[in-house]
């Protein structure tokens, strides 16, 4: 089964064009570089004759709690033998056995982005890393839109990074400006080492934080208190997670729920702004007009 570019979107990180995806049943189909080249040539040659609907018979029944527990028990000690590789500009997924194919389908069907905004499942066994995974995002299309805007801005510059890795890094940085959260990039790495990011430095100056050393001395909570007292525009709790992440060498999205609750508890409630009593408006009192009395003659 081939999923062509007509049905694919660019990556949500840097808007890299998506490669066609081939799903090959490895237990009775041989798909080497020569077959991949022939398939790629057929894809580029013209429009396909049509599409087919993929049906996974029995998948819904296997996902039911009792049936899934039974299946998971049988698969507990079984190693997945599937292969993921790039061949001639195509991403080729080759499950070695029908059980491998079923395991991939069940892993993909059980993904849920409700809790953390994303979820993933690996398609191969650990071997100093993973060659393939399926990842879903709750806000996938908005992420793609941001990546497309950022990529267009980078490609419109006079100087465009020549290497693919350099281009991706430039798009990542520009995406922060598109999203409006560049100030959350607190610990940035420049030529001489780690420093405050440019947008973060502009915001943290309101808290009299000029360096990572200043941030370390004050701590994430006190720094956030000062920013809150200064009524910095655009401040929210994402900044608190980013400050903590900068001090612990982690991405702000990796700050766990328990630590977040601790930070919020240490922060305390926001000060209630003092209410200014408004004077009630009273219309000026005008003297009543005096009627002139006349005496009859």
N, C-alpha and C positions, 0 to 999 in steps of 0.2 A: 504494500500500500504506500502510495506516494502522496504527501501533502505538499502542494506546490505553493509558490510565493503568493499566488492569488488569494490564498486562504490564511496567510501569515501576516503578522504585524512585526515591526522592528522591536528590538529589545527595549524594555522599560528603563534601562540604565543609561545608555548612550545612543539609542536609536540606530544601532548597527543594523543593516539590512539582514533579515532572517534568511537562513539557508533552507532549501527544501529538505524535508524530513522523509526518510524511507524506513518503513517498518517491514523487516524481512524475517519470515519464519525460518530460523537457522537449521531446524531439524530436517527440512527437506528441500531447501533452496540455497544454492551457492551464489554468493553475491560478492565478487572480488572487484578490484579496481577497473577491470575491463567492462564488467557489467554496469558498474556505477557510471563510467564514462558514456556508455551507450544510453543509459537512462537519462543522464544529464543532457545529452545531445537531443534526445527526443523531446525533453521538456522545453528546450530553447527553440526547437524547430517550428513550433506552432501551438495553437490552442488545443487543449485536450478535447477529446470527443464527448466527454461527460464526466460525471462524478458518481460515486457509489456511497451508500449509507452503510457505515460500519455498525454492526450489531454484536454486542457481547452477551450472548445467550447465557442465562444463569447467573450473571453478575449481581443482579439485584437480590436474588435469593441468597447468594453467598454473603452479602453484606448484612443480612439480618443477624442480630446478636448471637443467637445459638449456633447458627451455621458458621459464622465467622470464627467463633471461639474454637469450634471443631477443626476448621481449616488451619487456623494459626497453630494449633497443637501439633498437627501433622507436619507443618512446615518449620517447626521450631529449630531443628538441627540441620535443615537443608540449606546448602549454599547456592546462591543464584549464579548461574553460569553465562548470563547474557553478556553481550559485547556492545560497546558504544564507540563509534569511530567516525572521523570525517573522511569521506572518499569523494574526490573529484567535485568539491564544492557542495557536497550533500552530507547531512547528518544521518548516519545509518544506525538504526537500533536493531540489533539482532538477538532476540531471545533464543537460547540454544535448545530449549525443550518447551512443550506446551505448558508445563508447570511454571517455567520462567515467565512465559507470556501472561499466564493467569496472575502470577504474583505482581507483575508490573501493573496490570489492570486494577487489581484490588488496592494496591498502594496508591495509585492515582485517584481512584474513586473515593478513598477515605480522607483525602486532603480537605482541610477546613481552615479558612483564613479568618474566621470570626474572632478568635482570641487575640492574636498578635498582628493581624493585618496581612500575614503571609504564612505559607506552609510549604514544606518540600518533602520529597522522598528520593532517596538514592536508588539508582537502577543497577548498581554493581556492588561487589564486595570491596571492602577497604583494602587498598594496596598502595600505601603511601599517598593516599588521596582518592578522589572519585572522578571518573571520566564523564559521568552523566547523571543528571537528576531532573526531576519534574518539580517546578516551583510555581506556585500560584500567588497572586496578590489581590487583595480586596479592592484596591484602587488601581487596577492594572491600566485601564484606558487613560485616566488622568496622568499616570506616570509616563505613559508613552507620549502623551501630548507635551509634557514638560521636556522630555528628552528630545523630541523633535525640534522644539523651539530652541533649546540650548545648542543642538547640533547645527541648526541653520545660522545662529549667531556666530559660532566658531568658524564655520566655513565661509562666512562673509568677511572675515578679517583679512587684513593684508598679509599677515604671516600665519600660515596654517601648519600645525605640527606635521612633520613628514612621516613619522612612524605611527602605526595603528594604536600602539599603547599610549603614545603622547596625545593623539587625537582623542582617545577615550578619556584620559585624565582631564583634558581641557573641557570636554563636554560635561564631565561630572562637576567641575568647578563652576561652569557657567549655569548649570541646572540649579545650583543653590541660589543664584541671583534671580532666576526665573521664578522659583518657588517663593522667594522672599525670606529664606532662612539661612542666608550666607553668614549671619552673625552667630549661628550655632556651630560653625567650624572654628572652634576655639583653639585647639592645639593643632596648628598647621606646621608643616615641615618645609622649610626653605633650604637654601644652599648650605647654611651654617648650622642647621639643627632645628629643633622645635621652637616655635614662637607663637604668639597670638595671631590668629587670622586677621586680615585687614578689617573686615566688617565687624568681627568680634571686638577688635581693639577699639573701634569707634564707639561701640555700645558700652564696653566695660570702662571706658574713660569716665563715664558718669558715676561709677563706683570708686573712682580713683585707683583702678587696677590697670597698671601699665605693662605688666609682664606676667609670665607664668609663675614666677616667684611670688609676685604680689598675690596672685590668686591662691597659691599654695598656703601663704601665710594667713589669709583671711578665711579660706575654706569656701565651699560652694554655697552653703546656707547664708553666711554673712554677706557674701558678695551679692547674692540674689536679694537679700534684704535691702542693701544699699541701692540696687537698681530699682527696686520697688518703691523705695522712699523718694527716689529721683523722678518717679513717674515716667520711666523710659517708655517710649512708644513701641508697641509690638511685643511687649514682654509677656511671656506665659511660662507655664511649668516646663515646657520643652527646653527652655534656657537653663533651668535648674538641673535637668538631667544632663544637659551638655556640659555644664560646669563640673558636675560629678564625674562624667566620663573623661573630661580632660585631665582631671587629677588622678584618675585610676587607669589611664591608658586604655579606655574602652569607648566604643561607639555609644552614643546616648541611648540608642534603641536596645542596647544590651543590659541596661540598668534594670534589674529584676523588680517585680512588684513589691517584694518585702523591703528592699532598699528604698524604693520610691516612697513607701509609706513612712519609713524612718525619716527621710528628708523632709517630707511635708509636716510631720509631727514636730521636728526640730525647728522648722520655719515658723510655725505658729500662724494664727489667723492674720489676715491683712488688717492693718489699722483702719478703723472706721473713720472716714473723713468727718471733720468737725462740721456740724450743721450751722450754717449762718442764718440767724433769724431774720427773715425778711420783714421789713416794716410794712404794715398794711397801708395801702394807699387811701388817703382821704382827700376828697375833693375840697378845695378851698371854700370857706364859708363867705358868702357875699352878703353884705348888708341889704336888708329889704328896702325896696324903693319907697320913699316917702311921698304920700299923696299931698298935693298942695290944697289946703282948705281955703275956700272962698266964702266970704260973708255976703249974704244978699243985701243990697242997698235999699 
